[in-house]
Amino acid sequence: MGGNTNTPVRTALKCSSVNNNALRKKIFLIFLLTLFFTCGCGYKFSLEDVRPPSKGVSVRIRTVFIAPFVNKTQFRGLENLLQNALVYEFTTGQGLKVVPKEQAEAVLTGELLDYQETSTGYTRQEYATTGRVGLAIKTELKDPNGNIIWQDPYLYDQENFQFGGSPSQTEDSKKEAIRRILERIAQRIYENLRVSPLSGLGQGLFQGVNLFTQTGNLTSSLALVKNAL
């Protein structure tokens, strides 16, 4: 009987705690948004942040070394082509500077997991006219100690190519398809490492809201936001 009597009480207290946390979160967000827009937002947008990994750790990276990827496919030389595409993308972009390994705050590396090549179109005589190549890549960004900051375990892209009148023409068409794939993959990796301009501030807001929700300490919560600016 005693246990049955206390259960509704415990449930009510738990619900009350949840409601209080939600209310605190709303109050804190409203306060921050009001402060953000009232003060004109002196925060300078930056493209030098790196997307937080699954654990939600925010790391600011300004310099990166692009290491050769491990090529696990049967297509030799893909690792060099990918590295060249990545170096071009990073050096022509903004925010992340490519430097030698000893000067880098992070190392971009990974693996070429799979290369696929199939015929997709045929003549009536069953001669191939079109084909498709596909490439799967795993990529990681690590700090100097080898800890993973960010990763994409499976990045896939594909491109069609034409069979030419000679083997050399077909090979040239295939190489052009591979070049386009690697160019797009390099762009996607670069864009994934670039974060929206509110990345650092957004992380501070996230941490500040969580702290205020748990403790109600406005001063400490605002300090977290300030440190992200």
N, C-alpha and C positions, 0 to 999 in steps of 0.2 A: 504493500500500500504506500509506504514512504517513498519508494522509488518512483511509482507512478505519479505521485503528487509533485515531485521535484522536476520531472521531465519537462512539463510545460513551462516551468519557471526558467529552466536553463535555456530552453528554446527561445523564450521571449527575450532573455538577456543577450543571447547570441544575435538575434535579429536586431535588437537595439544597437549593439556594437557595430554591426554591418551598416545600419542606417547612419550612424554617427560618422563612420569612416567615409561613406559616400557623400555626406553633407560637408565634411571637412574638405574633401577633394574638390567639390564644386565651389566652395568658398575660396579656396586657394587659387583655383583656375581663374575664377572671375577677378580676383585681386590682381593676378599676374597679367591677364589680358588688359585690364584697365590701366595698369602701370605701363605695359608695353606700348599701347597706343597713345596714352597721355604724354609720355615722355618723348615721343617721336622716334623711339627705337634707335638709340645710338649704337646699336650693334652692327658691326661691319660684317657683311656676308662674306663667307670664305668658302673656297673650293678646295681647301687643304685638309679636309676631314676625310676619314675613311669610314665607310659604313660599319656600324657595330655588328659583330657576329651574333650567332644565335644566343649567346649568353648575355648580350646586351652591353658589352664593354665598349666604350667609346675611346678611340685612339686617334690622335691627330698625327698625320704623317705628311711630311713635306718632301722627303727625298726617298727614292726607291731604286733598288738595283734589280734589273730584270735578268734572271738566271736562265740558262738553257733548260728547256723542258725535257723530261725523260720521254724518249720516243719508244712506245711499246707496240707500234704498228709495223707493218711490213714495208711501208713507204719510207725509204731512207731520205733524210734531209728535211723532213717536215719540221723538225725542231728548230732548224736554222731559219726557215721561212717564217715560222711563227714568232720567233724572237725578233726578227727584223720588223715584222708588222707591229709588234708591241712597242718596240723602241720608237718607231715612226709615230705611232698614235700618241704615246706619252710625251714625246719631245715637241710635237706640234700642238698638243693640248695645253690646258692651263691648270695650275694648281699642284701637280706632282712633277717633280724634277728627277730625271734619270741621272744617277751618279754611280761611281765605282762602288763595289761592295763594301769596302772599308769605310766609306763615307755615308752609307745609306742607313736610314732609320728603319727600313723594312726591305725584305727581299720577296720579289714576286717569282714564284716557281710553280711547277705542276707537271702533269703527265699528258701525253697524247695517248688516249686509251684505245681508240679504235678508228680504223680507216675502212670505209666500205665503198665498193665500186660495183654498180649494177647497170645492165642495159635496160632501157625503158621503152624504146621504140624500134620497130622492125619493118623491113619492106616485105612485100608478098613472098619474096624468096628467102625470108627469114634472116636477112642481113641486118645487123644492128645499125640504126640511124641516130639514135640519141641514147645518152647514158646519164647516170647520176652518181656523184661522189658525196660521201657523208663523212663527217669527222666529229669525234667525241673527245672532249678535253676535260681534265680535272685541273683546277688552278687554286693556288693558295698564296696568301700573303702572310709572311712570318716576320717576327721581330728578330733582332740580332742573336737572341738566345734560342731561336728555333721554335718559339711558341706561335701557334696559328692565331693571327689577328682576324683574318677573313678568309672564306673559302667558298668555292662553287664546285661541288663534287662531280657534277655532270653538266657540261655545256656542249650542246650539239647543234650542228648546222649542216646544210646540204645544198648542192647546186647542180643544175643540169649542164651537160655539155654535148656537143655535136660530134659524131663520127665523120671524119673527113675522107677525102678520096685516097689518102695514103696514111700509113701508120704514124708518120711524123706529124701530119695535120691533126690527127686524132689526139696525139700526145700533147700537142700545143693547146688544143681546146680543153683538154683535161687539166693541164697546168693552170690555165686561166681560171677555170672553175675553182680549183684549189686556192688560187690567189685571192679570189673574191670571198671564199669561205673564211680564210685566215684574216682577211681585212675586217670582215664583219665581227668575227670572234674577238679580235683585238679591240675593236670599238666597244663591244659589249663588256669586256673585262674592264676597260678604262672607265666606262660609264658606271659600272657597278661599284668601282672603287671611289669614284666621285660621288659625293652625297649631296642632297639638297642643301641649299644655303643655310637652312636652319638646323643643320645636324648638331653642331656643338651646343647651341641654345636648346634645341629640342631634347637632347640628352639631359641637360641641366634641369629643364622643366619636368621631365619624367622622374628624375631622382628627387627633385624638390617636392613634387606632388606626393610621391610615396612616403617621404619622411614626414610631411605634414599630416598625411592620413594616419600614420602610425602614432605620432607623438603630439601633434598639435603645436609643435614648436615653430612659429613663423620665422623667427630670426635665423635659425639654422637652415630652414628650408630655402629662404631667400639667398643665403650664402652659397648654397649649391648652384643656384641659378646664376649668381654673380660670377662664380668661378668659371662658368661655361662661356661667358662673354669674351 
